[in-house]
Amino acid sequence: MSIEVLNESGFELDPAAFLRLSRFTLTRMRVHPGAELCLRFVDEDTIAQYNQQWMGNAGPTDVLSFPMDELRPARDDEPEVEGILGDMLLCPQYAAAQAPTFHRSVDDELALLAIHGILHLLGYDHAEPEEEREMFALQARLLAEWLGVKSGEVVE
């Protein structure tokens, strides 16, 4: 997989950790190994500009996803499709401010948001209650699996 992680936020973080997390998530979601993803960490002013321009919402937010080739996870009986997954913007300052609200560490909140953004790139949404239940359950499972992998647990 071609995954580019850029930290333009001024927030100290480990880009290699997000590279591993992205690769883990895409593999778990059965995305083609040749898929391309760009994850940019940006500051609050930058994400606020994108949020206004592309979503019509004022102010900063935690994560924005911009799908390119509308790739979807492959089903068990389907081959994975190669293409450009898209770009994702994540604001660590915003995530750090909201993490205590959800009783998560900043690292866990950033990991959850990266997974959340990847799921958006794969066509998942949470506009409707049923979609929200599906997406949030999937991101919680992926985060738990990732945290298990990071701590050395065997995850099936």
N, C-alpha and C positions, 0 to 999 in steps of 0.2 A: 504494500500500500504506500502511496505517496502522501505523506502527511507533513504539512508544514506548520510549525508552531512559532508564532511571533509574539514577543512580549514588548508591546509599545506603551504599556500602562504606567510604568514607573513603580509598579508593585513587585516586590521580590517574590519570585516563584521559580519552580524548577520546570523549564520547558520539556525536558526529557521525560519527566513523570507524566505530563499531559500527552506526550507522544505515545507512551506505553498505554495509558488509559484509553486513548482514541483507538489505537490498534486493537486492544482488548475488546472494546465495545463493538467495533466494526466486525471483528471476527465472530463474536457471539451473535451478531445480527445477520451473519451470513452475507456479508457484503464482499464483492469480488476483490481479490488481493491487489488488483491493479487500480482500484478506485482512488480518486484524489480528493483530499480534504485540506482546507486551510483554516487553522484556528488562530485568530488574532485576539490577544489580550489588549484592551484599550482602556483609556481613562474615561471618567464620567462625562466630560465635555464631548469627546469623540462619539461615545455611544449615544448620547443625547441627540447629536446631530443626525446620526443614522436613524434613530428612533423617530425623529420628526420627519425626516425626508422619506423614509420607506414605509413607516407604519402610521404616520399621521398623529403620533403621540408626543406630547411635550415631556421633556425631562429624561433623565437617564433610566436605564433598565439593567437587568442582570445579564441577559443573553439574547442575541438576535441571530437567526439562521437564514441563509440565503441559498436555497437549493439551486443546482444548475441543471443536471440531467434527469432530475426526478427519479433517482434510483430508489428501488424498494428492496427490502430484505428478500432473499430467495427462499422459497418454500422448500420443503424436504425433497420434492420431486422435480425441482427446477434448477437449472444452472444459474450461477451468479452472473449478473450483468456488469460489464466493465463500463466505467464512465467517470465523470466528475461529480462527486457528491455535492460539493459546494463550499461556501465560506461561512464561518461562524465568528461572531464577535462576542467576547465575554468581558465583563467589567469586574475585575477583582475588588475594587474599592466598594462597589455596590454590593457585591456578594458578601464581603466582610461585614458590612453594616447590617445585612439582613440575616446572617448566619445565626446569631443568638435568638432571633425570633423563632427559628425552627429547631432550636436546641442542637445545632450542629457546629462542629469546628469549622474554621474558615477553609481548611483543606478539604473537608468532606463536602462543604457547600460548593466549592469550586468543582470538585469531581462530579457532584450531582448535576450541576449546571452544564458541564461539558457533555455528560451523557444526555441530558435533556435536549441540548442543542443538536446533537447528532440524531436523536430520534426525530426532531423536527425536520432535519434534512432528509430523513428516510420516509417522510410523509405522515408521521404521527402528529396529532393535534390534541388540544384539550378544550376546544370551544364548546363542545356538548358534553353533558355529564357522562355518557357511556364512553366517549373518546377519552375523557379525563381519567376515568377509572382504569382503562386499559393502559394508557401511556404512563400514568403515575405508578401503577403496579409494576410495569416493565422497568421503568427507571429505578425504582426501589430495589428490584431484584438484581439488576445489573450493578448497582452501587454496592449492594451486599456481597455479590460475587467478587467484585473488584477489591473491596476491602479485605475479603477473605484471602484473595490471591496475594495482596500486598503483605498480609500478616503471616503468610506461609501456610495457610490452611488449604486442605485439599477441597476443591469445589467441583462438584459434578454438574 
